Amino acid sequence: MKRLLLIGGGHAHLFVLEAFARAPLPGVELVLVSPHQLAPYSGMMPGVIAGHYHYEQGCIDLAPLVRAAGCRWLKTLAVQFDPANRMVVCENGSRLDYDLLSINTGSTPPPMTVVGVAEHAVPVKPIESFLDRWRQLATEVACRRPLNIAVVGGGAAGIEVVAAMRHRLARTTWLSHHFHLIGRQDTLLHHLAPQAGHTAARVLRALGITPHLGQAVNAVARDHVELADGTRIDSEFTVWATGAAAPAWPRAAGLAVDDAGFIAIDPMLRSCSHPDVFAAGDVASLADRPHPKSGVYAVKGGPVLAANLRATLQGLACTSWTPQTRALALLSTGDRHAIGVWGNWVWQGRWAWRWKDHIDRRFVGRFAAHKLAAHPHSSKENPSCATK
Ligand SMILES: Cc1cc2nc3c(=O)[nH]c(=O)nc-3n(C[C@H](O)[C@H](O)[C@H](O)COP(=O)(O)OP(=O)(O)OC[C@H]3O[C@@H](n4cnc5c(N)ncnc54)[C@H](O)[C@@H]3O)c2cc1C
């Protein structure tokens, strides 16, 4: 019996579980290590913050998938990797050896080295912890007094989160809360076309959210954020959404990593140093074609990962993956509107949100228990997510 060990219930591993649910591989034991039953789907998290969806609606329930895949599930974290001896140690003390390992554990927040950030800022990831803090603020403190709220990070996550928080409090409290978005670059969404950043800044201003751009944060305190030029922005709830960093363990474990510490993989999604280790999503980086850290690549890589893990277990050839060079981005702006970006094309409106909502619901619905049973052997369907 060969053991395929999956670490992390991320977007790509959904497709692996789905593939095994639809076509079990005799002689293969499937084991998943992931701490939570609900896997949050990134595209819907801003809608959860805004109050458009319940948390459960924005998540994929791993339980039916795991059951259908005939998978053994350890609800814990993997804490130690020893690829030389093909061994993973978990937080609950379990030691698991493997024939083939697949890693889809996502990214971590960047090191919170700015003065006061670790004590006073709330990182947007892990999203479960962020949502706990947000719910408490939204349902208790924000109902009693007006708040200043700052989000640090001028990328898609920062924009969506600040707009979602504004929407939620505007709907649920009568108080005038103040919102700020702080970005180190001179424009928002600097990875995308300049027009996208201009549109986002215009939309945020129209919502009463003040962008502060071209300024790094010098320090965060309990009641304010200090920018590099000395500007002080009042904030009693400071959210840290400054991008994705690599966890420390891949380098420490001796896996080949890129300069930033993400697991270096080849086009087959296989570790460049360890052929019995595969990785996908934010935790991995294609050695010769790195792509942005966004859910879309974790989703698009999922079916390739599933096929290649199964091929490797059967002694067959793997297929290679060429990620798309550009992706459609649909960013929600809290009020059931969204900004769409495709290359240099940028648009904005309610219909863009409806489109995003449709795509996101369809994605989550794909992994619902009844769908797994109803459409056997349909794993060649093209996956989609709100950025695609
Ligand atoms: C607020 C916000 C909004 C976003 N919106 C979008 C969007 O609209 N579109 C988009 O494309 N991207 C979006 N992103 C980015 C997106 O969240 C990530 O790129 C995406 O989640 C990466 O997917 P993944 O499968 O690599 O990992 P994840 O989705 O992070 O999943 C990793 C899983 O592994 C588990 N895990 C972690 N460590 C361990 C361990 N040691 N042992 C076992 N299990 C572990 C975690 O619990 C989790 O279940 C957003 C991000 C944020 C913060």
The ligand as an SDF file (V2000), in Angstrom:
LIG
                    3D

 53 58  0  0  0  0  0  0  0  0999 V2000
   -9.0290   39.0230    2.3920 C   0  0  0  0  0  0  0  0  0  0  0  0
   -8.4410   38.2720    1.2280 C   0  0  0  0  0  0  0  0  0  0  0  0
   -9.1480   38.2430    0.0360 C   0  0  0  0  0  0  0  0  0  0  0  0
   -8.6340   37.5490   -1.0470 C   0  0  0  0  0  0  0  0  0  0  0  0
   -9.3690   37.5190   -2.1910 N   0  0  0  0  0  0  0  0  0  0  0  0
   -8.9030   36.8360   -3.2330 C   0  0  0  0  0  0  0  0  0  0  0  0
   -9.6700   36.7500   -4.4300 C   0  0  0  0  0  0  0  0  0  0  0  0
  -10.7570   37.3250   -4.5440 O   0  0  0  0  0  0  0  0  0  0  0  0
   -9.1700   36.0170   -5.4400 N   0  0  0  0  0  0  0  0  0  0  0  0
   -7.9640   35.3880   -5.3540 C   0  0  0  0  0  0  0  0  0  0  0  0
   -7.5550   34.7320   -6.3210 O   0  0  0  0  0  0  0  0  0  0  0  0
   -7.2030   35.4470   -4.2470 N   0  0  0  0  0  0  0  0  0  0  0  0
   -7.6350   36.1560   -3.1860 C   0  0  0  0  0  0  0  0  0  0  0  0
   -6.8810   36.2140   -2.0500 N   0  0  0  0  0  0  0  0  0  0  0  0
   -5.6140   35.4700   -1.9840 C   0  0  0  0  0  0  0  0  0  0  0  0
   -5.9230   34.0070   -1.6020 C   0  0  0  0  0  0  0  0  0  0  0  0
   -6.4850   33.9730   -0.3140 O   0  0  0  0  0  0  0  0  0  0  0  0
   -4.7280   33.0890   -1.5900 C   0  0  0  0  0  0  0  0  0  0  0  0
   -3.9260   33.3170   -2.7060 O   0  0  0  0  0  0  0  0  0  0  0  0
   -5.2340   31.6370   -1.6080 C   0  0  0  0  0  0  0  0  0  0  0  0
   -6.0160   31.3740   -0.4740 O   0  0  0  0  0  0  0  0  0  0  0  0
   -4.0880   30.6620   -1.6630 C   0  0  0  0  0  0  0  0  0  0  0  0
   -4.6370   29.3780   -1.7110 O   0  0  0  0  0  0  0  0  0  0  0  0
   -3.8460   28.1250   -1.1910 P   0  0  0  0  0  0  0  0  0  0  0  0
   -4.6190   26.9600   -1.6160 O   0  0  0  0  0  0  0  0  0  0  0  0
   -2.4240   28.1980   -1.6140 O   0  0  0  0  0  0  0  0  0  0  0  0
   -3.8110   28.2480    0.4200 O   0  0  0  0  0  0  0  0  0  0  0  0
   -4.9250   28.5760    1.4840 P   0  0  0  0  0  0  0  0  0  0  0  0
   -6.2120   28.9120    0.8650 O   0  0  0  0  0  0  0  0  0  0  0  0
   -4.2910   29.5760    2.3930 O   0  0  0  0  0  0  0  0  0  0  0  0
   -5.1210   27.2090    2.2570 O   0  0  0  0  0  0  0  0  0  0  0  0
   -4.0870   26.6530    3.0360 C   0  0  0  0  0  0  0  0  0  0  0  0
   -4.6660   25.5930    3.9350 C   0  0  0  0  0  0  0  0  0  0  0  0
   -3.6130   24.8840    4.5730 O   0  0  0  0  0  0  0  0  0  0  0  0
   -3.8480   24.8040    5.9720 C   0  0  0  0  0  0  0  0  0  0  0  0
   -2.5380   24.7970    6.6130 N   0  0  0  0  0  0  0  0  0  0  0  0
   -1.6670   25.8220    6.7210 C   0  0  0  0  0  0  0  0  0  0  0  0
   -0.5510   25.4260    7.3410 N   0  0  0  0  0  0  0  0  0  0  0  0
   -0.7030   24.1130    7.6150 C   0  0  0  0  0  0  0  0  0  0  0  0
    0.1210   23.1380    8.2420 C   0  0  0  0  0  0  0  0  0  0  0  0
    1.3080   23.4140    8.7240 N   0  0  0  0  0  0  0  0  0  0  0  0
   -0.3830   21.8800    8.3740 N   0  0  0  0  0  0  0  0  0  0  0  0
   -1.6040   21.5550    7.8820 C   0  0  0  0  0  0  0  0  0  0  0  0
   -2.4270   22.4510    7.2820 N   0  0  0  0  0  0  0  0  0  0  0  0
   -1.9700   23.7010    7.1560 C   0  0  0  0  0  0  0  0  0  0  0  0
   -4.6770   26.0330    6.3050 C   0  0  0  0  0  0  0  0  0  0  0  0
   -5.4190   25.8330    7.4840 O   0  0  0  0  0  0  0  0  0  0  0  0
   -5.5400   26.1340    5.0600 C   0  0  0  0  0  0  0  0  0  0  0  0
   -6.6570   25.2960    5.1750 O   0  0  0  0  0  0  0  0  0  0  0  0
   -7.3630   36.9010   -0.9500 C   0  0  0  0  0  0  0  0  0  0  0  0
   -6.6460   36.9430    0.2510 C   0  0  0  0  0  0  0  0  0  0  0  0
   -7.1830   37.6180    1.3370 C   0  0  0  0  0  0  0  0  0  0  0  0
   -6.3920   37.6580    2.6210 C   0  0  0  0  0  0  0  0  0  0  0  0
  1  2  1  0
  2  3  1  0
  2 52  2  0
  3  4  2  0
  4  5  1  0
  4 50  1  0
  5  6  2  0
  6  7  1  0
  6 13  1  0
  7  8  2  0
  7  9  1  0
  9 10  1  0
 10 11  2  0
 10 12  1  0
 12 13  2  0
 13 14  1  0
 14 15  1  0
 14 50  1  0
 15 16  1  0
 16 17  1  0
 16 18  1  0
 18 19  1  0
 18 20  1  0
 20 21  1  0
 20 22  1  0
 22 23  1  0
 23 24  1  0
 24 25  2  0
 24 26  1  0
 24 27  1  0
 27 28  1  0
 28 29  2  0
 28 30  1  0
 28 31  1  0
 31 32  1  0
 32 33  1  0
 33 34  1  0
 33 48  1  0
 34 35  1  0
 35 36  1  0
 35 46  1  0
 36 37  1  0
 36 45  1  0
 37 38  2  0
 38 39  1  0
 39 40  1  0
 39 45  2  0
 40 41  1  0
 40 42  2  0
 42 43  1  0
 43 44  2  0
 44 45  1  0
 46 47  1  0
 46 48  1  0
 48 49  1  0
 50 51  2  0
 51 52  1  0
 52 53  1  0
M  END
$$$$
